[in-house]
Amino acid sequence: MTARSAIYGIGLLPVLRMEVADPARLEAFIGRIEARMAAPIPRGQVNGQAYWLLGPEDAPVRGVMALADGHLVLSLLPI
């Protein structure tokens, strides 16, 4: 395993960024998870960057996950 990763913060929000060998394969895996859940994971888009929202809709903080430039990016988003 030679993938690189980083944990850093943007303000007070933690960010985990990891290299992904095959982003299309990861997207397919997420699609299989959605199929088993029988519901899509909520999605959004900012400046052309797609992302998934994780966690309950009424939570004060939700997870956000995106595939960006061959990286999986995970963070928290205060609602």
C-alpha positions in Angstrom: 0.0 0.0 0.0 1.5 3.2 -1.1 -1.5 5.5 -0.9 -0.9 8.8 0.8 -3.3 10.5 3.2 -3.5 13.6 5.2 -5.5 14.9 8.1 -5.8 18.6 8.5 -8.2 21.3 9.5 -10.0 24.1 7.7 -10.8 26.4 10.5 -12.2 24.1 13.3 -13.4 21.5 10.8 -11.3 18.3 10.5 -10.5 17.0 7.0 -9.3 13.5 6.0 -7.9 13.3 2.4 -6.8 9.9 1.0 -5.5 8.9 -2.5 -7.8 6.5 -4.4 -6.4 4.2 -6.9 -9.6 3.9 -8.9 -12.2 6.6 -8.3 -14.8 4.9 -10.6 -14.5 1.7 -8.6 -15.2 3.6 -5.4 -18.2 5.3 -7.0 -19.5 1.9 -8.0 -19.1 0.7 -4.4 -21.1 3.6 -3.1 -23.7 2.8 -5.7 -24.0 -0.8 -4.4 -24.3 0.6 -0.8 -27.2 2.9 -2.0 -28.8 -0.1 -3.7 -28.8 -2.1 -0.5 -30.1 0.9 1.4 -32.9 1.2 -1.2 -32.3 4.9 -1.0 -29.7 7.2 -2.5 -27.2 9.0 -0.3 -28.1 12.7 -0.5 -25.9 14.6 -2.9 -25.0 18.2 -3.6 -22.7 20.2 -5.7 -20.6 23.3 -5.1 -18.7 25.0 -7.9 -18.9 21.9 -10.1 -17.7 19.6 -7.2 -20.1 16.8 -6.4 -20.4 15.5 -2.8 -22.4 13.2 -0.6 -24.0 14.2 2.7 -23.8 11.6 5.5 -25.8 11.3 8.7 -29.4 12.3 9.7 -30.9 15.3 8.2 -31.8 16.9 11.5 -28.3 16.5 13.0 -26.5 19.7 13.9 -23.3 18.4 12.2 -23.2 16.1 9.1 -20.5 14.3 7.4 -19.5 15.3 3.8 -17.7 13.0 1.4 -16.4 13.8 -2.1 -14.1 12.4 -4.8 -11.8 15.2 -5.9 -8.8 14.8 -8.2 -8.2 11.1 -7.4 -8.7 11.7 -3.6 -11.5 10.7 -1.2 -12.2 13.7 1.0 -14.1 13.4 4.3 -15.1 16.2 6.6 -17.8 17.6 8.9 -20.3 20.2 7.9 -22.2 22.3 10.5 -25.8 22.7 9.4 
